[in-house]
Amino acid sequence: MIEVAGAPASISVLGGALRSHALRLVDLLDELEAPARRAARNGEPDPDPGAGERELLADVAAQFDRIGALLQAFSTDVVENTGRRRRLVVMAEREGLLIDGRHVIEAPGPSRLDPQARLRSRDRLQDLLNRVTSAGARSLAGLARELDASQVVLARAAERACTGSP
C-alpha cells in the first residue's frame, strides 16, 4: 500500500483551504476588474494599468483551485483504497492468510483449510491486493505530476510578480 504522510482528512482540509483562498483571490480579482469593466462599457481606456497583475492573480487563483480539488480527490482515493485493503485483510484472515505489506502470505501454524484451496485464495487475494496497491500508486503519481506542473506555473507567476513583467 502507498503510505501517505498525513491523514487523508488533513490532505482534504489542505485542499479545501487552497480552494477557499482561490475564491478569495477571485473575489479580489472581481473588485480589481470592476473599474476596467465600467470603463469598457463607457468606451474609455482601462483606468488601471495593472491588467498584467490581474492576469497574474487569475493564474494563481486557478492553480490554487485546481490543486485544492486534486488534493481533495486524492484524499478520497486514499480513504477508498484503505477501505478496500481492510476488506482484503478480513478476507485473508478467513482464508488462513495474512497481508504483509504488498504480499499475501500463509499464516503461521497449521491450517484446517485445504492446501489447494488456500493457494487459490492466496493467488486471488494477491491479485486483488495488487489492484488496490496499483490504484493507490497511480493516484499518488498523478497527484505528483499535477503538483510538479503547478509548481512550474506558480514559479513563473512568482517570477513575473518579482520582475513586474506581464
Disulfide bonds with the S-S distance in Angstrom:
none
